[in-house]
Amino acid sequence: MFTDYFSAAVNVPVPSDGERVLTVDELARQFSVSRKTVSRWRRRGLIGRPILLGGSRQIGFLQSSVDRFAADNPERVRRGARFCRLTDADRHQMIERARCLAHAGECRSEVTSRIAQETGRSQETVRNTLKRFDQEHPEIAIFPLNCGPLQPETKQEVHQEYCCGEPVESLARRFCRTRSGIQRIINEVRAARILDLLLDCVDNEQFHCPRSENRAREILGPPPENDFATKRPRLPSGLPAYMASLYEVPLLTREQETHLFRKMNYLKHQAGKLRDMLDVDQPKRRLMDRIENLYEESVATKNQIISANLRLVVSIAKRYVGPAVDFFELVSDGNLSLLRAVEKFDVSRGNRFSTYATWAIVKNFARSIPAVFRYRDRFATSHAEMLCAAEDRRADPYEQESAQLQRESQVRKILCCLDERELQIVTDRFGLTRGQTPLTLKQVGAAMGVSKERIRQIQTRAMSKLRKASEEGRVDCDMAIADPAGNLPWGTATGDEQ
């Protein structure tokens, strides 16, 4: 590159020592390659320089430089000599062959490799040909999942499957992507979730101490010992299982309480600082791991505080229970107030958390209980008790039969948008024929002579068509596909994906 740049600034005549100088066209004819291949060779080390030839400036190659490049790169030169431009017939044959392999269950990388071996073309040529066809004809694409960027729902599915233990290689074959592409999708979803984390903390001057390392070691260290932790409290008789379990968690001392609140807020403070350094476009995996570890540790510390204070909610709820107020509804409402109080409590003010939490729970009860009474007074009837006692919860057989017939009609309506193969797969997978047992992906694939992964792809495409048809026809998908018991109109749904 330096030689090209330097030579372009001067007028270099043809060497007069008798050595032959080849132009781009002459070099292309000599090796039976294209001009683009010559340009590619220049990037790979073939030295060319601007020279004055016939009164015009051209790129010239000394015969010695050409011989040296050919000796150092014999395979590259042979591969370039075998190159010929794809004709329309070759391109059509390649696309049809790819479609047959895709229908047989082969993924994109396997299809590309096999066609390259059969045709003698490079994998890059085959890959670009198939990609261009899918982009220009999305309605008959060979690999529909690989047309353009993935939808946000599909990206969430990729991340979820990865978190459940499916390896990157399997995800790449399943979604017709490269391993690096799957990894980018996983990092993108992780970064988006990290940005949504609630890292608001109650700041403390100790978090900004000059000797931050020593202070951090002290804050993140173990909590002080609890002298009362070994003493098991005496349980009152006749307690429900939930309230009996609350006595298994020891109460916190003032020192432990201060330590845990300071630790929780410091962890969120550190995670927030690292999140500010996160580049969403190119997130670093190690940085995201540190942020997630800090957040999970802060959540564990928060849960420890909450578990030690659940008894406080029960004791306060006992004061407000009455004939018209359910005790466990009060406890549930008080637990939500406790969660909010943990997030807002400032330990640096020197107060006990129980004082602050009691104020927050009582204030919430004062708002919610009168609202319940006002609602009941407003919508009460003179025969409310009699109506509740005489309520008939039996199902109406005629209504159920009518609903079932309507569901079957709607399912038949939206199934018309599928072709014969898609209809067969959906029918076998979900048991839409009366008396038919739903089949697994593997069983359907064995019956049709393709792999279960190909069956999964066709099923996904078919379900997308059904959703679109239901939206266009204003059909309620939940009503059309399943009844209140979760069954399909002509069979039972299955979650077996083996």
C-alpha positions in Angstrom: 0.0 0.0 0.0 2.9 2.4 0.8 4.4 1.6 -2.6 1.1 2.4 -4.4 0.6 5.6 -2.5 4.2 6.8 -3.0 4.3 5.8 -6.7 1.0 7.6 -7.5 2.7 10.9 -6.6 5.4 10.5 -9.2 5.7 9.7 -12.9 7.4 6.3 -13.1 8.4 5.4 -16.7 8.5 1.8 -18.0 11.7 0.2 -16.9 14.4 0.2 -19.5 16.3 -2.9 -18.4 14.2 -5.2 -20.6 12.0 -6.7 -17.9 8.4 -7.2 -19.1 5.7 -5.0 -17.5 2.1 -6.4 -17.5 -1.0 -4.3 -17.4 -4.2 -5.4 -15.5 -5.8 -6.7 -18.7 -2.7 -8.6 -19.8 -2.3 -10.2 -16.3 -6.0 -11.2 -16.3 -5.6 -12.8 -19.8 -2.4 -14.6 -18.8 -4.0 -16.3 -15.8 -7.6 -16.5 -17.1 -9.0 -14.5 -14.3 -11.2 -11.4 -14.0 -10.0 -7.8 -13.2 -11.7 -8.1 -9.8 -9.5 -11.1 -9.0 -6.4 -9.1 -9.9 -7.5 -6.4 -7.6 -8.0 -9.0 -4.9 -4.5 -10.3 -5.5 -3.1 -6.8 -5.0 -4.7 -6.8 -1.5 -3.1 -10.2 -0.9 0.5 -9.0 -1.7 0.8 -8.7 -5.5 2.9 -5.5 -6.0 1.7 -3.1 -8.7 2.7 0.4 -9.4 1.4 3.3 -11.5 3.6 3.7 -14.7 3.5 5.8 -17.8 2.5 3.6 -20.7 1.6 5.0 -24.1 1.3 8.5 -22.7 -1.3 7.4 -20.0 -0.9 6.3 -16.4 -1.8 2.7 -15.7 -1.2 0.1 -13.1 1.7 -2.1 -14.1 3.1 -5.4 -12.7 6.8 -6.4 -13.2 7.1 -10.0 -14.4 9.4 -10.8 -11.5 6.7 -9.6 -9.0 4.1 -11.7 -10.8 6.3 -14.8 -10.8 7.1 -14.3 -7.1 3.4 -14.0 -6.2 2.4 -17.0 -8.3 5.2 -19.1 -6.5 4.1 -18.0 -3.1 0.3 -18.5 -3.7 -0.1 -21.4 -6.1 -3.5 -22.5 -4.7 -4.9 -19.0 -4.9 -3.8 -18.7 -8.5 -5.3 -22.1 -9.5 -8.6 -21.2 -7.8 -8.7 -17.9 -9.6 -8.1 -19.6 -12.9 -11.1 -21.9 -12.4 -13.4 -18.9 -11.8 -16.2 -18.3 -14.3 -19.2 -16.0 -13.9 -22.5 -17.6 -12.8 -25.1 -17.9 -15.6 -28.8 -17.6 -14.9 -29.1 -21.4 -15.5 -26.4 -22.1 -12.9 -28.0 -19.7 -10.4 -31.4 -21.3 -10.9 -30.0 -24.8 -10.5 -28.2 -23.7 -7.3 -31.4 -22.2 -5.8 -33.5 -25.3 -6.6 -30.8 -27.6 -5.1 -30.8 -25.4 -2.0 -34.6 -25.6 -1.7 -34.5 -29.4 -1.9 -31.8 -29.6 0.8 -33.7 -27.1 3.0 -36.9 -29.1 2.8 -34.9 -32.2 3.8 -34.1 -30.4 7.1 -30.6 -29.1 6.3 -29.6 -25.8 7.9 -28.1 -22.9 5.9 -24.4 -23.6 6.6 -24.8 -27.3 5.6 -26.7 -26.4 2.4 -23.9 -23.9 1.5 -21.2 -26.4 2.1 -22.8 -29.2 0.1 -23.6 -27.0 -2.9 -20.1 -25.6 -2.9 -18.7 -29.1 -3.1 -21.1 -30.3 -5.8 -20.7 -27.2 -8.0 -17.0 -26.5 -7.4 -17.9 -22.9 -6.4 -16.7 -21.2 -3.3 -18.9 -21.2 -0.2 -19.0 -17.4 -0.3 -20.4 -17.4 -3.8 -23.1 -19.9 -2.8 -23.9 -18.0 0.3 -24.2 -14.7 -1.4 -26.4 -16.2 -4.2 -28.9 -17.7 -1.7 -28.9 -14.6 0.5 -29.6 -12.3 -2.5 -32.5 -14.6 -3.6 -34.1 -14.6 -0.1 -33.8 -10.8 0.0 -35.4 -10.3 -3.4 -38.1 -13.0 -3.0 -39.1 -13.0 0.7 -42.5 -14.7 -0.1 -40.7 -17.8 -1.5 -37.5 -17.5 0.5 -35.4 -20.7 1.1 -34.6 -19.7 4.6 -37.3 -17.4 5.8 -35.8 -16.9 9.3 -32.7 -15.5 7.7 -34.3 -12.8 5.7 -33.3 -9.5 7.2 -32.9 -8.9 11.0 -34.7 -11.1 13.5 -37.8 -9.8 15.2 -37.5 -8.7 18.9 -39.7 -11.7 19.9 -37.3 -14.1 18.1 -34.3 -12.5 19.8 -35.9 -12.9 23.2 -36.5 -16.6 22.3 -32.9 -17.0 21.4 -31.7 -15.5 24.7 -34.2 -17.6 26.7 -33.1 -20.8 25.0 -29.5 -19.9 25.7 -30.2 -19.2 29.4 -32.0 -22.6 29.6 -28.8 -24.4 28.5 -29.0 -24.7 24.7 -25.5 -24.3 23.2 -24.7 -21.5 20.7 -24.0 -24.1 18.0 -27.4 -25.6 18.3 -29.1 -22.1 18.2 -27.1 -21.2 15.1 -28.4 -24.3 13.3 -31.9 -23.8 14.5 -32.2 -20.1 13.6 -30.0 -20.3 10.5 -27.4 -17.9 11.8 -23.7 -17.9 12.4 -22.3 -18.6 15.9 -21.0 -15.0 16.1 -24.4 -13.7 15.0 -26.2 -15.7 17.8 -23.6 -14.4 20.3 -24.3 -10.8 19.2 -28.0 -11.4 19.6 -27.5 -12.8 23.1 -25.3 -9.9 24.1 -27.8 -7.4 22.7 -30.7 -8.8 24.7 -28.5 -9.0 27.8 -27.5 -5.3 27.4 -31.1 -4.3 26.9 -32.2 -6.1 30.1 -29.3 -4.6 32.1 -30.5 -1.1 31.0 -33.9 -1.9 32.5 -32.6 -3.0 35.9 -33.8 -1.0 38.8 -30.5 0.3 40.3 -31.8 3.3 42.2 -30.1 3.4 45.5 -30.0 5.5 48.7 -26.6 7.3 48.5 -24.2 7.3 51.4 -21.1 9.3 51.9 -19.2 6.1 52.7 -19.6 5.1 49.1 -17.3 8.0 48.1 -14.6 7.5 50.7 -11.0 8.1 49.5 -10.0 4.7 50.9 -12.7 3.1 48.8 -11.0 -0.4 48.6 -10.8 -0.8 52.4 -14.3 0.6 52.8 -15.7 -1.7 50.2 -14.1 -4.7 51.9 -15.8 -3.7 55.1 -19.2 -3.0 53.5 -19.3 -6.3 51.6 -17.9 -8.4 54.5 -20.0 -10.7 56.7 -22.6 -9.1 58.9 -22.1 -8.9 62.7 -23.1 -12.0 64.8 -26.6 -12.3 66.2 -26.6 -13.5 69.8 -30.3 -14.4 69.4 -30.0 -16.3 66.2 -29.4 -19.6 68.0 -32.5 -19.2 70.2 -35.5 -20.7 68.5 -38.6 -18.6 69.3 -41.7 -20.3 70.8 -44.4 -20.7 68.2 -48.0 -19.9 69.2 -50.3 -22.8 68.8 -52.7 -23.1 65.9 -50.7 -20.9 63.5 -51.2 -21.4 59.7 -48.2 -22.8 57.8 -47.3 -19.5 56.3 -47.1 -17.6 59.6 -45.4 -20.5 61.3 -42.6 -20.4 58.6 -42.0 -16.7 59.5 -40.7 -17.6 62.9 -37.9 -19.7 61.4 -36.1 -16.5 60.3 -34.3 -14.7 63.2 -34.9 -11.0 63.7 -32.1 -8.5 62.9 -30.1 -6.5 65.4 -29.5 -2.8 64.8 -25.9 -3.5 63.7 -27.0 -6.3 61.3 -29.7 -4.1 59.9 -27.3 -1.2 59.3 -24.8 -3.5 57.6 -27.4 -5.2 55.3 -29.0 -1.9 54.1 -25.6 -0.3 53.5 -24.4 -3.4 51.6 -27.6 -3.5 49.4 -27.3 0.1 48.4 -23.5 -0.1 47.8 -24.0 -3.1 45.5 -26.6 -1.2 43.4 -24.3 1.9 43.5 -21.4 -0.1 42.0 -23.6 -1.8 39.4 -25.0 1.6 38.3 -21.5 3.0 37.8 -20.5 0.0 35.7 -23.7 0.3 33.7 -22.8 3.8 32.7 -19.7 2.4 31.1 -21.7 -0.2 29.1 -21.6 0.3 25.3 -25.0 -0.9 24.0 -23.8 -1.2 20.4 -20.8 -3.3 21.4 -21.4 -4.7 24.9 -18.6 -6.5 26.6 -19.5 -9.9 28.1 -17.2 -9.5 31.1 -18.6 -6.1 32.1 -22.2 -7.5 31.8 -21.3 -10.4 34.0 -20.0 -8.1 36.7 -23.1 -5.9 36.6 -25.4 -8.9 36.8 -23.5 -10.5 39.6 -23.6 -7.2 41.6 -27.4 -6.9 41.0 -28.1 -10.5 42.0 -26.1 -10.1 45.2 -28.1 -6.9 46.0 -31.4 -8.7 45.4 -30.2 -11.5 47.7 -29.4 -9.0 50.4 -32.7 -7.3 50.0 -34.5 -10.6 50.3 -32.7 -11.3 53.6 -33.9 -8.0 55.0 -37.5 -8.7 53.8 -37.6 -12.2 55.3 -36.5 -10.9 58.7 -39.3 -8.3 58.7 -42.3 -10.3 57.4 -43.5 -10.9 61.0 -43.9 -7.1 61.4 -46.5 -7.1 58.6 -48.5 -9.8 60.3 -48.4 -8.1 63.7 -49.7 -4.8 62.1 -52.4 -6.6 60.0 -53.9 -8.1 63.2 -54.9 -4.6 64.4 -56.9 -3.9 61.3 -58.6 -7.2 60.7 -62.4 -7.3 61.0 -65.6 -9.0 59.8 -65.5 -7.3 56.4 -61.7 -7.3 55.9 -59.8 -10.5 55.0 -56.7 -11.0 57.1 -54.6 -12.5 54.3 -55.5 -9.7 51.9 -54.1 -7.3 54.5 -50.9 -9.3 54.8 -50.5 -9.4 51.1 -51.1 -5.6 50.8 -48.7 -5.0 53.7 -45.9 -7.1 52.1 -46.0 -4.8 49.1 -45.6 -1.8 51.4 -42.7 -3.5 53.0 -41.0 -4.0 49.7 -41.3 -0.3 48.8 -40.1 0.7 52.3 -36.9 -1.4 51.9 -36.1 0.5 48.7 -36.6 3.9 50.3 -35.1 3.5 53.8 -32.1 5.7 54.6 -30.0 3.9 57.2 -27.7 6.9 57.7 -30.4 8.8 59.6 -30.0 6.5 62.6 -33.6 5.2 62.8 -34.7 1.6 63.0 -36.2 0.1 59.9 -39.1 -1.3 61.9 -40.2 2.3 62.8 -40.1 3.4 59.1 -41.8 0.3 57.8 -44.6 0.5 60.4 -45.3 4.0 59.3 -45.4 3.0 55.7 -47.7 -0.1 56.2 -50.1 1.8 58.5 -50.3 4.6 56.0 -51.1 2.2 53.2 -53.8 0.5 55.3 -55.4 3.8 56.1 -55.8 4.4 52.3 -56.8 1.0 51.2 -59.3 -0.1 53.9 -61.6 2.9 53.6 -61.5 2.5 49.8 -62.7 -1.1 50.1 -65.6 0.0 52.4 -66.6 2.8 50.0 -66.6 0.4 47.1 -68.8 -2.1 48.9 -71.2 0.5 50.2 -71.6 2.0 46.7 -72.3 -1.3 44.9 -74.1 -3.2 47.7 -77.6 -4.7 47.2 -80.2 -5.5 49.7 -80.0 -9.2 48.9 -76.2 -9.4 48.6 -75.8 -12.2 51.2 -78.7 -14.2 49.7 -77.2 -13.8 46.2 -73.8 -15.0 47.3 -75.3 -18.0 49.1 -77.5 -19.0 46.1 -74.8 -18.6 43.4 -74.9 -21.4 40.9 -71.5 -22.4 39.7 -72.6 -25.3 37.5 -71.6 -25.3 33.8 -74.3 -25.1 31.2 -73.9 -28.1 28.8 -75.7 -26.3 25.9 -73.4 -23.3 26.3 -70.3 -25.5 26.3 -71.5 -27.4 23.2 -72.2 -24.1 21.3 -68.8 -22.7 22.2 -67.1 -25.9 21.0 -68.9 -25.8 17.7 -67.9 -22.1 17.2 -64.3 -22.9 18.0 -64.2 -25.7 15.5 -65.7 -23.4 12.8 -63.2 -20.7 13.5 -60.2 -23.1 13.4 -61.4 -24.5 10.1 -61.6 -21.0 8.8 -58.1 -19.9 9.6 -56.6 -23.3 8.6 -57.5 -22.6 5.0 -54.5 -20.2 4.7 -52.0 -23.1 5.0 -50.7 -25.2 2.2 -51.1 -29.0 2.2 -47.8 -29.8 4.0 -48.2 -27.1 6.6 -51.8 -28.3 7.3 -50.7 -31.9 7.7 -47.9 -30.9 10.2 -50.2 -28.7 12.3 -52.9 -31.4 12.2 -50.5 -34.1 13.4 -48.7 -32.0 15.9 -51.8 -30.7 17.8 -54.2 -33.7 17.1 -56.8 -31.7 15.3 -58.6 -34.8 14.0 -61.1 -36.2 16.4 -59.6 -39.2 18.3 -56.1 -38.4 17.1 -53.3 -38.3 19.6 -50.9 -35.3 19.2 -47.5 -36.4 17.8 -44.0 -35.1 18.7 -41.7 -33.3 16.2 -39.7 -36.4 15.9 -42.7 -38.6 15.1 -44.1 -36.1 12.5 -40.6 -35.9 10.9 -40.3 -39.7 10.7 -43.7 -39.9 9.0 -42.8 -37.2 6.4 -39.2 -38.3 5.9 -37.5 -35.1 7.2 -35.8 -34.0 10.4 -37.6 -32.8 13.4 -35.8 -29.4 13.1 -37.3 -28.9 9.6 -40.7 -29.8 11.1 -40.2 -27.2 13.8 -39.3 -24.5 11.1 -42.4 -25.4 9.0 -44.6 -25.4 12.2 -43.3 -21.9 13.2 -44.0 -20.6 9.7 -47.5 -22.1 9.8 -48.3 -20.7 13.2 -47.3 -17.2 11.9 -49.7 -17.6 9.0 -52.5 -18.6 11.4 -51.9 -15.6 13.6 -51.9 -13.3 10.6 -55.1 -14.9 9.3 -56.8 -14.6 12.7 -55.9 -10.9 12.9 -57.1 -10.2 9.4 -60.3 -12.1 10.0 -60.8 -10.7 13.5 -60.9 -14.1 15.0 -60.1 -14.5 18.7 -57.0 -16.7 18.7 -57.4 -17.8 22.3 -61.1 -18.8 21.7 -60.4 -20.4 18.3 -57.5 -22.5 19.4 -58.3 -23.6 22.9 -61.2 -24.0 25.2 -61.3 -22.9 28.8 -59.7 -26.2 29.9 -56.8 -25.6 27.6 -57.8 -28.3 25.0 -57.8 -27.9 21.2 -61.1 -28.3 19.4 -60.3 -31.8 18.1 -57.7 -33.0 20.5 -55.4 -32.2 23.3 -52.5 -29.8 23.1 -49.0 -31.2 23.7 -45.8 -29.6 24.8 -43.6 -32.5 23.9 -40.9 -31.2 21.7 -38.8 -34.4 21.5 
